[in-house]
Amino acid sequence: MAEQKGPGVGFEFPSFEVTWMKRDLLLFAASIGATYPDELHFLYELNPKFAAFPTYPIILPFKHTDQEVIDFYARSASTPIAGVPKFDTKFVLDGERKIEFLKQIPVTSEGRKFEIRSKVLGVYDKGKPGTVVETEQRLVDAESGVTYTRAVGSGFYVGQGGWGGPKGPKVPSYPPPSGKAPDATAVTQTTLETALLYRLNGDYNPLHATPEPGIKMGFGGPIIHGLFSWNLSAHHILQNFGGSDPANIKEFQARFAAPVKPGDKLITDMWRTGNKDGEFEELRFIVRVDGGKTVLTNGRALVKVVGKKESKL
């Protein structure tokens, strides 16, 4: 497929180093709902199969090398993209995220140098509603050049459109199979503190902690990170179909469709499609608020289906 042309396309952001410790992996797994005792390999560092939950690298562009809290707004004021207007990152929402798992990350970055390498795939002017910026972020071992994960994400800059850019291509849709009941459903009751725990992974956006930004953006108060629901559903998929084994997931993606309020009950509905890519089967899913809106759409994963891991404890 020929690379797209357009304003900002191919622009490379400065690469930056990222680090993580075992403790970071434990916190991440606990914050997205990994369970005792069948998922101790995500929750206990001395477990013989201790491993990173596969979507962990999605947090590294927020975390960099920090262990301490950071100024989220200062960190997000990224390098302006050549050829397009400068957008205000205080009013950006996640649009869609996809991650490809190419190589399992080690349980600590110690002794290695990892970096995030990012480039712009497209900048799309949606008129009055805003602008979409689509980027690729690769987690790379800087010495060997090996890519561990490749993530493609779109940020929606609210109210910052109308600058005359391209509208952008029609994106593929992955709806649930029509008329078929879910093959599995998982329910998570969030609390008023859910986002306050999840943000400790390194995503310190004030929108998820204090009421003022959410009131300004029309949400009425704080909302839970879109990536919390995204990672939560990745966990539900791997737990229900992939035996909680990181090696059994190849791709994962979803579109952010509506905000989640602290205290909402989240329901992940999951379907097998029978469509195969080698050993991996395409699964579809949605996440919805109990009695309310669908908050994640276009949910799709490629999983080696082995069923649910049964605990031996």
C-alpha positions, 0 to 999 in steps of 0.5 A: 500500500502506497504511503499516504501524502498530506500535511504533516505525514511522515513527520518524526517526533524526537525519540525518547528513552523509556524505562520500567521496573517489575513494580510498574508491571505489578501496578499496571496489572492490578490497576486493570483488574488482573485476578488472584489466583489464576493471574499471579504471573501478572501480579507476583514478581516471584511467580515462575511465569512472571510476565508483563501484561502485553498492553503495558507498552501503551503507557510508556509514551506517558511515563518516559523514564519517570517514577515520580508524578509529572506535569501532564500538560507540560509533557503533552505539549509535544513538538509542533507538527510541521505543515499543520496548525499548532494544536492545544493539547489541553483539549485532546481526546483519544480517538482509536488505539491499535497495538501489534505485539511483535516481541514480548517485553522483558519484565524490567528494562534494566541493562537495556536501552529502550526508546519510543520512536514516533511519526505522523501517519495523517492529520485530518480536518473534521471541520468545526468538531476538531482535528484528528492526528494519527501517529505510529509509536514503536517501542524499540530496543535502541541497540539492536533496533528490534521493535517490540510493539507497534501502536497506532493511535489517533488523538481528537483535538476538540474544536480545533478544525476548519484549517483546510486540511484533508478530511481523511480516509474512511476507517474500517469498521469492526462491528459485532457479528449480527444477531449473535449472542456474545461468546463471553461477557465480563463485568467490572464495577468501577469506583470513584477511585478507579482512575486515581489508581490507574493514573499512577501508571504514568498517565497523570492527566488532571481530567481524570483526577479533579473536576475542573477540566472535565467541567470545562470540556462538558463532562460535568466532572472527572472521567476515567481514562479511555485507556483504562477501559481499553486495557481492561477489555484487553485483559477480559479478552486475554483472560476469557479466550487466551488462557491469560498467556501473553503469547496468545495475543497478536493484535488489539484495537478499539475506538473510544466512543463515549466517556466513562464516569467514575462509579460506572459499571462496565460490561465487555461483550466478546464474540468469536468470528471464526476468521483465522490469521494462521493460529490466531482468530479474530475476536470482536468486542464492545464495552458498554456502561450498564444501562447506558452508552457503548464506550468502546466500539470497533473492538477487535483482537487476534487471539490464539483461542485456548479458553480460560486458564483454570487455577490450580490453587 
